């Protein structure tokens, strides 16, 4: 659970920045990472 609290914001920021570099930009939501963390525990 502690690892999820550290990893979710970090992954969100990294993926958000990575996805902005594509020609067809898309956005991601923070709640998708939250659902993944809940399902993983």
C-alpha positions as CSV (number, residue, x, y, z in Angstrom):
1,X,0.0,0.0,0.0
2,X,2.8,2.4,0.8
3,X,4.5,1.6,-2.5
4,X,1.2,2.5,-4.3
5,X,1.1,5.8,-2.6
6,X,4.6,6.5,-3.9
7,X,4.2,5.0,-7.3
8,X,0.9,6.4,-8.4
9,X,1.8,10.1,-8.5
10,X,5.2,9.4,-10.0
11,X,3.7,7.2,-12.8
12,X,1.0,9.7,-13.4
13,X,3.4,12.5,-14.0
14,X,5.8,10.4,-16.1
15,X,3.0,9.1,-18.3
16,X,1.3,12.4,-18.6
17,X,4.6,14.0,-19.9
18,X,5.3,11.1,-22.2
19,X,1.8,11.2,-23.8
20,X,2.0,14.9,-24.4
21,X,4.9,14.3,-26.9
22,X,2.7,12.4,-29.4
23,X,1.2,14.0,-32.5
24,X,-2.3,13.0,-31.3
25,X,-2.2,14.0,-27.7
26,X,-4.4,12.2,-25.2
27,X,-5.0,12.6,-21.6
28,X,-5.1,10.2,-18.6
29,X,-7.0,10.4,-15.4
30,X,-5.6,9.9,-11.9
31,X,-8.5,7.6,-11.0
32,X,-7.3,4.9,-13.5
33,X,-4.2,4.5,-11.4
34,X,-6.2,4.4,-8.2
35,X,-8.4,1.7,-9.5
36,X,-5.4,-0.3,-10.6
37,X,-3.9,0.0,-7.1
38,X,-7.1,-1.1,-5.5
39,X,-7.4,-4.1,-7.7
40,X,-3.8,-5.1,-7.1
41,X,-4.2,-5.2,-3.4
